[in-house]
């Protein structure tokens, strides 16, 4: 028995509204997923996206960047982010000036939702430590009252 080749649009394209619809959806689909698989994921997914925060491991001073890494999921969005319980603007790379924070440990929390019908949410949290106190002997040493030291030697004039 000989198989007939179809010259029209495929059954999948027909079910989804024509060949143009499949072409547009296929471009938007992540690699390795067909359009029906993506629609099935959208309808049935119960698993929130994997989320990881990349924070500095060492004690931080000055500006730092916190990275938000989201695992493989067809679509996702930020829900909320907090730093020490206060709302901050979520982004994949969040810049924070630690000079505006007290010295010590700080907690960053980020919530990410997938783009499925259920909008599954996962929170990720991490801690980092800051120390912006000047070292002893520094002109802004707190032991000098936070004011420039007057007993510091004057810079020599170069000739």
Order of alpha helices (4+ residues) and beta strands (2+ residues): alpha-alpha-alpha-beta-beta-beta-beta-beta-beta-beta
